[in-house]
Amino acid sequence: MQRTPAVQSFPGYTFPPGGMPPYGGAAPPTPPGLPPALGDAELSRQFAEWSSRSARFAELQGRYYQQVMRLWAAMLARERGEPYEPVVAPNGDKRFAAKEWTEVPFYDYLRQSYLLYAAFIAEAVEAAELEPRAKGRLRFHARQLVDAMCPANFAATNPEVIRLARESSGETLAAGVRNLVADVAKGRISQSDESAFEVGRNLAVTPGSVIFRNDLFELIQYAPATATVHARPLVMVPPCINKFYILDLSPANSFVRYAVENGHTVLIMSWRNPTAELGHLAWDDYLADGVVRAIAIARAVTKSEKVNALGFCVGGTLLAAALAVLAAKGEQPAASLTLLTTLLDFEEAGDIGLLVDEAGVAAREATIGKGGILPGADLATVFSTLRANDLVWSYVVNNYLKGRQPEAFDILYWNADSTNLPGPMYVYYVRNLYLENRLRQPNALTMLGEKVDLGAIRVPTYVYASREDHIVPWKGAYRSTGLVKGDARFVLGASGHIAGVINPPSAGKRSHWTNPILPSAPEAWFELATEHRGSWWPDWRDWVGRFGGGQVSAPRRPGGAGYKALAPAPGEYVRFRIT
């Protein structure tokens, strides 16, 4: 058998001079500890202190060493032509889908070595005796390290990359360099074929008009699609850290279009993408000149005392805060409240919550707390690292190592359409909500001069969460049912933060779970929940329809009460794109 040139090192340990097994006859590597790069300095210190005295860590090291020896022996047997059984069998990991990862001994060894070491790191992290928040941060950093060191991420150790380069006489590598240069100029990794989409051409094309504009947002009123409509309008508050058209993607998966076709007069906020001149805006500005103003205009143009209000992600947080402020003033303008993947209680805030600490928040307060801009690219990078294999490394391999272009995908096009945030607004949000979790505490925060109590919002509430959401964990979203007063309904959808929400019935995809009983523990709710195939949208349609206020003739033109059409939808603000 022809021998492959030895590789002298591999993440986690260094091979001795005899070369990499099964080529040579050197002894297996010494059991490793965790690399110093794992986590920040304080985490590294805490972990080192624990591992130096931990019998459990020594046990994990010993077991890992035994597994490496088994792998070594198996590969030697394979080279001799003896019966071969892999220590780590193929498990459907798409990073190792190419046949060479199992058929060629060299790559098979790389695959199994990596997976054994990754498992060792994961087990060591879970065994570490650290307080829960430190454990969560260690887990996050460990996952970043393990994802980054995968041999599939490097041209020299990815057999598919080498094969494609050979077959194309190096053109794939050259194309990859061109893609890399283009992305460096953009300042981000391309995740979608951006030439396939254009806002106003095939995204955000539901007919409507901008009827109001200030420095903070445009308000879009959509044209009716039915002869009669619900008397009460539906006001949508999208996240201000992204563009509104996530709720109005292509016509086939537009939540806005679905609501319009089911008889709602929909008005949606299109947040402005702030630049330096708006860097002074604060949280209260987003309430007073944003959500509160949008609700007032919707009531005026439809001549309706109440609205049905819907918020998505941080848009839901802003919406709930605005309604609490209005409740403190003696106003209850909402007939119903819908919260989509929204946190009001930040006790279980997922990986983002783990990354927010006092030092980081204080640093932001010092730099942009009195004015300035948090670049949208910074936020996009954070969100991508939460799912690094899917949103970072898969594109590194596809775009730069294989020289391919990403496919056209509307959600990922939207995901790259970043939005800045004003510094004062951002630091208020992360300190008071993520870091100190004060919104859930009655009267702990003052907004627009009023003490805020979510319990003063006394409306029927529909809370939707996604089961695999890495931004708003569903158990954290579930806590909203106990904060806002009034009858609540909780629905859990499959998939993640975006794909779970944008799941039209026509697609026939995924599932959702319902349970009318709301125990205090989310696990207890799920244990007795009923699974339903398909989208959750019809469930919400039937629920919100109960609060429509009766039927009236559809409006013949947009606006009213002094408001008129200023521009066709999707307006101007959504078109400003950070390049």
N, C-alpha and C positions, 0 to 999 in steps of 0.2 A: 504494500500500500504506500502510495506517495505521501510524504509527510508535508503538512502545512507549516510554514514558518512560525516559530514560536512567538507568542506575545508575552511580554515580560510583566505586565501589570493589568489589573482589572479593578474596578471600583470596589473598595472594601478590603483589599489585601494586595500584597505584591508577591509575585511568583519568584521562586528561587532561580538560580542560574540554569538549572536543568531544563527550564522551559515550561510552557503551559501544557497541562495534561490534556489528552492522553499521549502527548508527544514528548518523550523524555522519560524519566523514571523518578523524578524528584518527589520528595515528600509533599503532602498536601500543605496548604498554607496554615499559618497559626490563626486560631479563632480571633476574630476582630472585636474591637469595641465599636463605638459609634464615631463617625468622622467628626472632627471639630467644627466643621461647617454646619452641623445640624443645629439650627436655631440660633438665638442671639446669645450674647456672652453670659447673661444671668441664667438662661436655660441650660447652657452647656455646663456651667458651674454646678447647678443643682443636680443635673443628671450624672455628672462625673462623681459627685459626692455620694449619690445613692448607689451607683454601679460599683464603686470601689469596695463597698461593704455588703453588697446584696448577694445572698446565696441564690436567689431566684435568677439574677443576671448571670451568675456563674453557670447555673444549670442550663440557661438558654444558650450560652456560649458553647457549652459541651455538646448539647444536642445539635447545634449548627455544625460543629466540627465533625460529628459523626455523619451528618448528612453529606458534607463535602467529601468525606472519605468514601462514602457509598457511591457518590457520583464519580469520583476518581476511579474507583474500582470498576464501575459499570462501563466507563469510557475505555479503560484498558481492555476489558473483555470484548467490547465492541470492535476495537482495533484488531484483536486476535481472531475475530470472526466467530466468537462464542455468542450464545444467546444473550440478548441485550434487553434490559427493561429500564426505561428512564426513571430517574428518581422523581422528577417533576414532569408529569404527563402533560401533553397539550391540553389547555383548558379553555380554548375559544378566545384567548386574548388576541385582539385584532392587530396588535403591534407585531405579533409573531405569526401572522397568517401565511407568509411565503413558505413554500415547501422546504426551502433550504434550512429553515430553523430546526427542522426535525430530521431531514434526510442527510445533511452534511454534518459529520461529527464535530467539526470546529464550531459551527454556529449553534448546534444543539447544546454543546457545552456552555457557550456564552449565555444562551437562553436560560438554561437550568441554573447556572451559577448566579445569574442576576436575580432570578425569582427566589432562590434560596436565601440570598442576602436580603432581598426586600422583605421577605417573611420574617427574617431574624430581626430587622429593624422594627417592623410593626409590632412584633411580640414584645420586644424590649421596651418600646414606648408604652405599651399598654400595661406592662408590669411595673413601670416606674412609680415610685411612691411620691407623688407630687400632688399639690392641691389641684382641684378640678380645672381651674382656669389655666394654670401652668401646663397641666397635662394636655389640655386642648391645643395650646400654642405649640407644644412639642410635637403633637400629632400632626398639626398643619405643616410645620417645618420639615418633619420627617417625610411627609408625602411629597413635598416639593423636591427634596433631595432624591428620593427614590424615583420619582417621575423623570427628573433631569438625567439621571445616570443610566437610563435604559440603553443597552447597546444598539437598539433600533434607531436611536437619535443621532448616530454618528456614521458618516459615510464609510469609514474604514471597517466598521463592524456590522453593517447592515447588508446582507447578501443581495437583497432586491435592488438596492441602490447600485451596488457594484455590477450586477447583471445588466441593469438598464444602461449604465454608463458604457459598458463594453459593447452592448448591442447597438448603441447609438454613436459609437466612436467618440464618446465624451460630450455629445451635444446636450444630454440631460444635465450634466454638471454645469456646462456653460449657461444653459437656460436658468438653472438654479441660481447662479451668481447674478444674472440679470434680474431675476425676481427679488433677490436679496437687496440689491442696490435700489430697486424701485421702492421696496418697503422701508428701507432706511430713510429714503427721502420723505416717505409718508409719516414715518415715526411710529409705525405699527405693523403688525403682521396681517396680511390680507387673508380674510377668512371666507370671502365670497367673490364671485366674478362681479365686480361692481359695475361693469359696463352693461350688465343685463337689467339694471334697475334705474329708475328715475322717479323721484317724488313728484306726483302730479301727472305722470304718464302711465305707470303701471303700479304705483304704490300711492296710497292716500287719494283714491279717485272717487270715493263716494261723493255724489253731488251735494254742494252746499255753498254757503257764503260766510265770509268773515263779517260779523256785525258789530264788532268792538275791537279796539286795539289801544293798549297803553304801553308803557315802557317794559312791562313785565310779560304780557301775554296777549294773544289774539283769541277771541271767542268765535268759534265756528258753529253756525246753526245749519244742520243738514236738511235738505229738501225732503218732504214727505214722500213715502212710497205707497201709501194707502189713502183711501178716500177719507177715512176718519182716523183720528189719533187719540191717544190718551190725553186727558185734559192736563195732566201734570207732566211737565217736561222731565227729561232725564239728563242730568248734568254730570259729565264725566271729567274727573280730575286725574290725568295721567301723571306718571313720575316726572319730576322736573330735572332728573339726572339723565333722562333720555328723551327722544322725540315722541310726540303723541301718536304717531302713525303706527306704533305697535298695535294699537287698537283698530287701525284701518289699513291693513296691509293690502295684498291683492284682493280683488272682489271675492274670491272663493273662501278666504279665511279672515274676512273683516268682521270684527265684533260690532263695530259701528253699524255697518250695513245690516247685520242681523237684527240689531235693535230697531233700526228704522223700518225694516220690512215687517217687524212685529208691532208696528203702530206707535212707536215712541218718537216724540219730537226731541231729537238728540242735540245737545249743545256740548261741545268739548273744548277744553282749554288747550291752546298750543303755546307752551312756554317759550319765551325768548331764550336764545342761546347767548348768555351775557358775555360781554367783553369788558375791557378795563373800565370803561365809563360807568358801568353798572356794578362795579366791584364793591360798592358801599351797601348794597341791599342786604337786609337782615331777614330773619325768620318772620318777624311781624309784617314786613313788607309783602312777603309771599302770602300771608293771610289776608291782610287788609286790601291790598291792591291786586290780589290774585283770587283766592278761592271765595272770599266773602263777596267780592265784586261780581264774580261770575254767577254766583247764586242769585244775587239781587237782580242782575240783568235778565237772567232766565225767567225769574218770577214776573218781571215787568213786561217782557215781550210776549209772554204766553197768558198774562193776566191770571196767573195761578198763585194762590196763597202759598202753596207748598210745591216742592220739587222732589223727585226721586234722585238721590245722589249716589254716585259711584266713584270710588277711588282705587287706583292700582298702585301697589308698592308704596313708595314714599308719598305718592299722590293721595293714597288712602290715609296715611298718617297726617298729612296736611289737612285733608278734608275733616277728619275726626277732630283735630285741634280747632279748626274754624267753627265747627258745629258746637263744640264745647264753649268757645268764646261767645257765640251767639246765644247759647243757653244761659250763660251767666248774665246776659243782658235781657233775659226773659223772652227770647225768641226761639222758636222751634220750626225752622223753615223746611225741614226735610220730612217727607211722609215715609220714606224708607232710606236705609243706608246699605250699600253694598261695598264690601272691602275685599279686594282681590289681592292675594299674596301680600298682606299688609301686617306690619308689626305695630302694636300699640304698647305692648309689654315687651321690653327688650331683654328679659331674663334669659331667654333662649334665642340668641341672635345669630347663631351659626358661626362660621369661620370669620365673617366680617367683624362680629362682636369680639372675637378673640384677638383680632389685629388692632383694635382700638384700645389704647392704653393712655395713662396720664401723661407720660413723656411725649408721646406722639401728638396728642391733642394740644398740650401746652406749646409744643413747637409750632403747630399750625396757628394757634392763637397769636403767637408772637410775630409771625410772618404775614398772615393774611386776616387776622381776627378783626382788625380795624379797617380793613379795606384791601382789596386784591381779588385775585381769581384763582380758584382751584381748577387746573386744566382738566377737561373731560378725558384726555388721554390717560391721566393718572388714574382716574376712576376705572376706565376701561381695562387698564392693566391689572388692577386689583381683582376685578371680576373675572378676568381670564385665568388668573393664577388659581382661582378657587376650583377650576376644572382644567388643570394644566394639560393633562393628557389629551383632552378633547379640543381645547381652545388655544393651546400653544404648540405642544410638541407634534401633534398630528400634522399641523400646517408647516412647521419647520421641515419635517420629513418630506411632505408632499411638494411644497413650494420650492425649497432650497436644495434638498438632496436629490429628489427625483425630477426636478425641473418642470413640474406640472403647474397648471393654473387651477385655483380652487373652483368648485362648481358654483353655479348660481343658486343662492339660497336667500330668500327675502328676510328671514329673521336675522341671519348673520350680517346681511347688509345693514339692517337697522342697528344691530349691535355695534357696528363700527362707526355709526353716525353719532359721535360723542357730543356731549353737552357740558359746557363749563358750569361752575357754580360760584356765586359770589362768596368771598371768604367769610364775612360775618354770618351769613346764613348757614354755611357749612359747619363752622365751628360750634355754633349754637346747637345744631342738630346732633353732632357726634358727642358733644359733652353732655348735654341734658338728657338725651334719649339713649344713645348707645352706651356711654360711659357711666352715667349716674342713674339712668332708667327712672326719670322723675315724672314722665308723662302719666304713668300708671297711678301715681300717688295723688289723691285728691288735693287740690289747692297748693301743690308744691311748686307749680310754675305759674308765672304771670305772663299773659300774652295779650297784647292790645289793651293793657291796663286792667285786665280781668283775671281773677284766679281761675285756673282751668281744672275742671272736674269732668272726666269722661262719663261718670255716672249720671251727669245731668242731661246727657243725650238720651232721650226716651223715645226711641223709634224702633220699629222692626228692623232687624239687621241680618243680612246675608253675608256670611264669612266664608270665603273660598280660599283653600290652600292647596298646594301641590305636594305630593308625597315625597318626591325626590328633589325638592327645592333646596339648593345650596346657599341661597341668599336669604330667604325667609323660611326657616324650618317650620314645617307644618304644626309642630307642637307649640311653637311660639305663637304662630298665627291663631291657634285654637284659643289661646288665653284671652283674645279680644271678646269672646262670647261672654266672659264674666265681667267685663269692664263697662261696656255700653249697655244701658238698661233698655228693657223692651224685649219682646220675643226675638230670639236669635235662632238662626238656622246655620249649621256648619256643614259644608260639603268639601270632601277631599277628592282631588283629581289625581290621576296618574301623571308621571313625568315630572318636569322641572319647572323652574320659575316662569319661563316664557311659554315653552311648548305645552305645558299643562293648561295654561290660560287660553292660548290661541289654538283651540281644538274644535273647529266647526262640526256640527252634526253630519254634514255631507261627507266628511272624511271617513266616518265610521271607525275612528281610532280610539284606542285607550279605554280606560274605565273611570268611573267615579264612585265614591262611597257616600251613603247617607245614613243618618241615624237621628231621629227627632229628639232623642234623649241626650242631654248635655251634662254628663258627670264632670266633676272637677278635673279628673285626670284624663288627658287625651288618649292614653293607652286604653282606658276603660271604654271610651267612646268607640274607638276603632274595633275593639274586640267584638262588639255587638252590631257593628255597622253592616249594611247590606251593599254588596258590590253590584253596580249596573254597568253594562257594556255601553261604550260610546260616550259622547260629549256630555258635559254638565250644563251646557247652554240651555237646553230645553227646560231643565229643572229651574234654572234662574228665571227664564222667561215666564214660566207659570207663577213663580213666587212674586216677582216684581209686578206682574200684571194685576195682582190683587190691590195694588196701591196706586193704580193709574188715575183714579178720580173720575171715572166714567169716560165716555167717548164724545168727542166734538169734531166738527169738520176740520179737515187738515188746513193749515194756513196756506193762503194763496201766494204769499211772498214772505221772504225772511224779514226778521226784525219786527219793529213796532215800538210804541212808546218812545219815539224819538231815536230809535236805533234803526239803521238801514244797512243794506249790503255795501261793504267797502271794497271787497275783492272776492273773486271766486275761491272756494276751497281748493287746496289746503292752505292758502294764505302765503304770507311772505316769511314769517319767522321760521317756519319749518325748513325752509330752503337754505338757510345759512348753515353751511357745513364746515367743520374744522378739517382742514386738509393736512 
